[in-house]
C-alpha cells in the first residue's frame, strides 16, 4: 500500500522540526504514550475561533507551542477541532430549521 505523499511530507517535516526546535517544557505537555492533548477550555475556545476564522496554520503552531507535540499530532488535534465545529454548526442549523418548520 502506497503512503499518501502529504503524510510522507509531514513525516519529513516532523523529523526536521524535532531536530531543530528549541527544547523547552511546554505549559500543557501532551501524553506521549497515548498521543492525547488536553488543553484548558479557554485555550480550546481560542483555537476553535482560529479554526473558524480559517487560520488553521496558526492554530497548529499554537498547539505545538503549548503542548510540545509534533506537527502531525498538533495537526490531527486541530483537524479534530475543525470537524467538531462542523458538526456543531450542522446541529445548530438543523435545530434552527426545525424551529422554523
ABEGO torsion letter per residue (X at the ends): XBBBAAAAAAAAAAAAAAAABBBBBBABBBBAAAGBBBBBAAAAAAAAAAAAAGBAAAAAAAAAAAAGBBAAAAAAAAAAAAAAAAAAAAAAAAAAAAAAX
